[in-house]
Amino acid sequence: MSDSKKPLTPVKPAGIEIIYLYPCPHCEREVPLIAPTRPAMAQCDACRKNFPIVPVDDRTIRYIKLILAGGKASIDPDFL
């Protein structure tokens, strides 16, 4: 028997992450980091050099996630 080829129902987001772009001071490439909330060293994926980063405010990240209901509130209503 052949499997029926019915179209898949589009999947809604299950969560959200916020990505910050930090310019590498060595080669100026924008290095993406997922909401770093503590001071740390980042490594450029282009030149492989390390550099210190300024952390983002954890309360702001939690606020954005709360307002967007973990990504559910940002769904395009015209797509539903």
C-alpha positions as CSV (number, residue, x, y, z in Angstrom):
1,M,0.0,0.0,0.0
2,S,1.1,3.5,-0.7
3,D,1.2,6.2,2.0
4,S,-1.2,9.1,1.4
5,K,0.7,12.2,0.5
6,K,-1.5,14.7,2.4
7,P,0.1,18.1,3.1
8,L,1.6,18.7,6.5
9,T,-0.1,21.2,8.7
10,P,2.2,24.2,9.4
11,V,3.8,24.1,12.8
12,K,3.5,27.0,15.2
13,P,6.5,28.3,17.2
14,A,7.1,26.6,20.5
15,G,9.4,29.2,22.0
16,I,11.5,32.2,21.3
17,E,15.2,33.2,21.6
18,I,16.7,36.6,21.1
19,I,19.9,36.8,19.2
20,Y,22.3,39.8,19.6
21,L,24.9,40.7,17.1
22,Y,28.3,41.7,18.5
23,P,30.9,43.2,16.1
24,C,34.3,41.5,16.3
25,P,36.9,44.2,17.2
26,H,39.5,42.3,15.1
27,C,37.7,41.7,11.8
28,E,34.4,43.5,12.2
29,R,32.2,40.5,11.5
30,E,28.9,40.4,13.4
31,V,29.0,37.5,15.7
32,P,25.5,36.2,16.7
33,L,25.0,35.3,20.4
34,I,21.8,34.1,22.1
35,A,21.0,36.8,24.7
36,P,24.2,36.7,26.8
37,T,23.2,37.8,30.3
38,R,26.6,37.5,31.9
39,P,29.9,39.0,31.1
40,A,31.8,36.6,28.9
41,M,34.4,36.1,26.2
42,A,33.0,35.5,22.7
43,Q,34.9,33.9,19.8
44,C,34.5,35.2,16.3
45,D,33.5,32.5,13.9
46,A,35.5,34.1,11.1
47,C,38.9,35.1,12.5
48,R,38.6,32.8,15.6
49,K,39.9,35.5,18.0
50,N,38.3,36.0,21.4
51,F,36.9,39.3,22.7
52,P,35.0,40.4,25.8
53,I,31.3,41.3,25.5
54,V,28.9,43.5,27.4
55,P,25.9,41.4,28.7
56,V,22.3,42.2,28.1
57,D,19.7,42.8,30.8
58,D,18.0,39.6,31.8
59,R,14.9,41.4,32.9
60,T,14.5,42.9,29.4
61,I,14.8,39.4,27.8
62,R,12.2,38.0,30.2
63,Y,9.9,40.9,29.5
64,I,10.1,40.4,25.7
65,K,9.5,36.7,26.0
66,L,6.5,37.4,28.3
67,I,5.0,40.0,26.0
68,L,5.3,37.7,23.0
69,A,3.9,34.7,25.0
70,G,7.1,32.7,24.3
71,G,6.7,33.4,20.6
72,K,3.0,32.5,20.2
73,A,1.9,36.1,20.1
74,S,4.2,36.9,17.1
75,I,2.5,34.5,14.7
76,D,1.2,36.1,11.6
77,P,-2.6,36.2,12.0
78,D,-3.1,36.2,8.2
79,F,-1.4,32.8,8.0
80,L,-3.7,31.1,10.4
